Amino acid sequence: MVCGGFACSKNCLCALNLLYTLVSLLLIGIAAWGIGFGLISSLRVVGVVIAVGIFLFLIALVGLIGAIKHHQVLLFFYMIILLLVFIVQLSVSCACLALNREQQGQLLEVGWNNTASARNDIQRNLNCCGFRSFNPNDTCLASCMKSGHPCSPCAPIIGKYAGEVLRFVGGIGLFFSFTEILGVWLTYRYRNQKDPRANPSAFL
């Protein structure tokens, strides 16, 4: 049977959605692991990761049920949602890859000023205090502060990893955006194919 057949399209679509399911469970597991080991205390960060994982899991579930049952309505909504996610994800991935060092610094500083709990996690895990300078009136959970040693600012330390992290996130986002457009194409083709079990005389 050629890969353009009904069964092959169905199996490819099911496999793609199983991949999305595994990724969604991995995201939820990473968030739970970060909380369990005390690496992440920011409820906002954890909430975003878990929300993305649940959203991806629900999309994969809709696609999987639609593929197994050859349900036209579910497949249509799955295709539209996947296309919208592809557009958003491709835009964000390209933006991550296009940021220069100055823009990265500005973005990090905005995030630093707006997330107190994430700021505490960074200071504790990277053993630094303050973004570019530390105000003695502020709270710092770094071990250097507890031991009385001078603490380095966090901006240079974060800057070393920011570019690599953004490139990694952008690359992963681009990879999954192409799997999403593949899913849209597979879904479109699969919806227009006839089930040979329902009509034995239909062409594959």
N, C-alpha and C positions, 0 to 999 in steps of 0.2 A: 504493500500500500504506500502510495506516495505521501509526502508530508503535507500536501495540499488537501488531503482527505479530511472527512468529518472527524474520525477518531483521533487523528494526529493533532488537529487543531484543538480538540477538546483536551487531550492529554497535555499539550504544551501550555494551555491556559490554566489548567489545574496545577501543573508544576510551578508556573510563575506565581500563582497565588499562595501555594505552599511556601515558596521562598519569602513572600511578603509576610506570611504568618510567622515564620521563624524570626525574621528581622524585628517584627513588632514585639514578640515575646522576649527577644534579646534586649530591646530598648527598655522594656518594663523591668527585666531582670537586672540590668545595669543600674537603673535608678534605685531599685530595692537594695542592691549590693552597696551602692554609695551611701545610702542611709544607714544600713546595718553596720558598716565599718567606720562610720563617722567621717567619711570623706566629704560628704555633702550634707549641709544642714539647711540650705536654702529651700524652703517649700516652693518658691516660685520656679526655681530651676527644675526641681524634681517633678513638680506639677506639669511643666511644659513637656518634659521627656515622657512622662507617663501618658499625657494627653495625646502626644504624637503616636506613641505605641498603640494606644487603644484605637485611635482613628485609623491607623494603618491596618490593624487587626480587623476592624469592621469592614473596611474596603475589601480586604482579602476574603473575608467571609462571604460578602455579597458576590464577589467574582467567582468564588468556588461553588457556591450554591447555584448561581446562574449557569456556570459551565457544566455542572453535573446534570442539571435538569433541563438544560438548553432553554432557559426561561428568557423570553425576549425582553420583557420589561426590566428585569434585574440586570441583564447584560447591557441594556441601553443606559441605565443609570450608572452602572459600573464604568462604562466607556466614557461618559461625560465627566464623572468625578475624576477618573484617572487622567483625562486630558487637562482638566483644570489644575490638578496637582502637578502634572508635568510642566505646565507653564510657570507656575509659582516656583517650583523647585529649580527649574533651569535658570530663572532670573536670579534667585538667591545664590545659586552655585557660581554663576558668572560674576556676580557682584563680589563674592568671597575671593575669587581668583584675580579680580581686577584691582583690589584695594592695594595702594602703595603703603609704604611704611608710615608716612605721616597720617594718612587716613586711618590706618590700623590703630595708631596711638590715640587719635581723637575718639574712635569708636570704643576703645578699651576704657578711656577716661570717663566717657558717658556711662558705660556699664558699671564702672567702679563707683561712681557717685550715686547711682540709682539702686544698687542692690547691697544693702548692709550685710545681710546674712552670707551672701556669696563673697563679699569682701573679707569677712571674718574667716571663711574657709580658705581663701587664697593666702591670707597672712599666716594662718596656722600651718598650712601644708608647705608653703614655700619659704617659711621662716623669714618674713620681711614685714615691714611696717610702713603704712602710708603709700600713696601712689608715686608721687615725685618727692614728697617730703612728709614727715610725720609730725602731727600736732600732739604735744604731750598730753593735752586734754582729751584726746580721743582714746578709744579702747583698742588694744592690740593683743591678740592671743598667741602671738609668735613666741617660741621658746627663747629667742634671744632677748626679748623684753623681760621675760620672767627671770632669766639668769643675770640680767643687768648688763649684758654685752650690747654694744652699738648695733642697731639693726639697719640693714640696707633697705632702700626704697624698693617697692615692688615693680615699678614701671620697667626698669631695665631687665629684670628677671622674666616678667611676663612677655616683654618684647622679643626675647630670644625664641620663645615658643609660639608667639602669636602667628607669625607668618607660616610656620609649618602646620599649625593647627588649621588655619584658614585654607591653606592649600589642600590639606587632607580632607577637610569638610567639603570644600568645593569639588574635589575629585570624586569623592564618594557620592555627592549629590548629582554630579554629571552622569556617573555610572548608572545610578538608579533612575535618573530621568530618561535615559535611553531604554531601560527596561520597561518604563511606563509607556513610552510611545510604542514599544513593541507590543505591550499588552493592549493598547488601543487598537492597533492594527489586527492583532489576533482576534480580538473581540468582534470587530467589525466584520472580518471574514467569516468567523464562526457563526454569527447571527444570520448570515445570508446563506448558510449551507443547510441542506436538508438532511434530516436524521434518517439514515438508511433503515433503521429498525421500524420507524413509523411508516416509511414508504420503501419497501424493498427494491423497487424498480428505479429509485433515485440514483443519479450518478454521484460517485465520490469525487 
